[in-house]
Amino acid sequence: MSSVPHAVPSRMTHPVAALFGHADDTLLAWQQACVQAAETLQPPPDPERLAKALALAQDGAVTLEEDGAAQVTSGGTRYRVEADGTCHCPDVQHRGAPCKHLLVRRESGK
């Protein structure tokens, strides 16, 4: 097990940040480390979906927007992948796993 290279925030750091609407460097570093750890623990994407996502990227089917979202054109339909990483396509709703639109957004990641 590896350690986090950041100081662990005190028990009061989160409530104080929430109460006063600010966060210190220790809290921000800890939150970023937690996000990275969560992403590492996620299962890898389905290879077939990843291949389809990379094909979409190579075909120029992704347009990144100023708000951080992306428009992905697939099969003549445009799908919006939100900046927070959500897609509302039928595939992701049916399977409950990342769709090719979400994967291509991650790969485009700018």
C-alpha positions in Angstrom: 0.0 0.0 0.0 1.4 3.4 -0.9 1.1 6.5 1.1 -0.4 9.9 0.0 2.3 12.5 -0.4 0.1 15.1 1.2 -0.7 16.0 4.7 -4.0 14.6 5.9 -6.4 17.5 6.7 -7.6 17.7 10.3 -11.1 16.7 11.2 -12.1 20.3 11.4 -10.7 21.3 8.0 -13.8 20.1 6.0 -16.4 21.6 8.3 -14.5 24.9 8.4 -14.2 25.0 4.6 -17.9 24.2 4.2 -18.9 26.8 6.7 -16.7 29.7 5.4 -16.7 28.7 1.7 -12.9 28.3 1.4 -10.4 25.6 1.5 -6.7 25.6 2.3 -3.9 24.0 0.3 -3.9 20.9 2.5 -7.6 20.2 1.9 -7.3 20.8 -1.9 -4.3 18.5 -2.2 -6.2 15.8 -0.2 -9.3 16.1 -2.3 -7.2 15.8 -5.5 -5.4 12.7 -4.1 -8.8 11.1 -3.3 -10.0 11.7 -6.8 -6.9 10.2 -8.3 -7.2 7.2 -6.1 -10.9 6.7 -7.0 -10.0 6.9 -10.7 -7.3 4.3 -10.3 -9.7 1.9 -8.6 -12.2 2.0 -11.4 -12.3 -1.0 -13.6 -10.7 -0.5 -17.0 -13.1 0.3 -19.9 -14.4 -2.4 -22.2 -11.8 -2.8 -25.0 -14.5 -2.8 -27.7 -15.9 0.5 -26.4 -12.5 2.0 -26.1 -11.7 1.1 -29.7 -14.9 2.7 -30.8 -14.1 5.8 -28.8 -10.6 6.1 -30.3 -12.1 5.7 -33.8 -14.5 8.6 -33.0 -11.6 10.7 -31.9 -9.5 9.9 -35.0 -12.5 10.8 -37.2 -12.8 14.2 -35.6 -16.2 13.5 -34.1 -15.5 15.4 -30.9 -15.9 19.1 -30.3 -14.8 20.5 -27.0 -16.9 23.4 -25.7 -15.8 26.4 -23.6 -17.7 25.1 -20.6 -15.7 21.9 -20.5 -18.4 19.7 -22.1 -18.0 17.9 -25.4 -20.2 17.3 -28.3 -19.7 13.8 -29.8 -21.2 12.9 -33.1 -21.8 9.2 -33.5 -24.0 7.4 -36.0 -25.5 10.8 -37.2 -26.5 11.7 -33.6 -24.9 14.3 -31.4 -24.4 13.5 -27.8 -23.4 15.9 -25.1 -20.9 14.7 -22.5 -20.9 17.1 -19.6 -17.7 18.5 -18.0 -18.4 16.3 -14.9 -18.2 13.2 -17.1 -21.9 12.3 -17.5 -23.5 11.2 -20.7 -27.2 10.7 -21.1 -27.1 8.4 -24.1 -29.3 5.2 -24.1 -26.2 3.0 -23.9 -24.9 4.4 -20.6 -28.4 4.4 -19.1 -29.0 0.7 -20.2 -25.6 -0.7 -19.2 -24.6 1.5 -16.4 -21.0 1.6 -17.6 -19.0 4.3 -19.4 -20.2 4.6 -23.0 -17.9 5.4 -26.0 -19.0 9.1 -25.9 -17.7 9.4 -22.3 -14.5 7.5 -23.2 -13.7 9.6 -26.2 -14.3 12.7 -24.0 -11.7 11.4 -21.5 -9.3 10.6 -24.3 -9.8 14.1 -25.8 -9.4 15.5 -22.3 -8.2 19.0 -23.1 
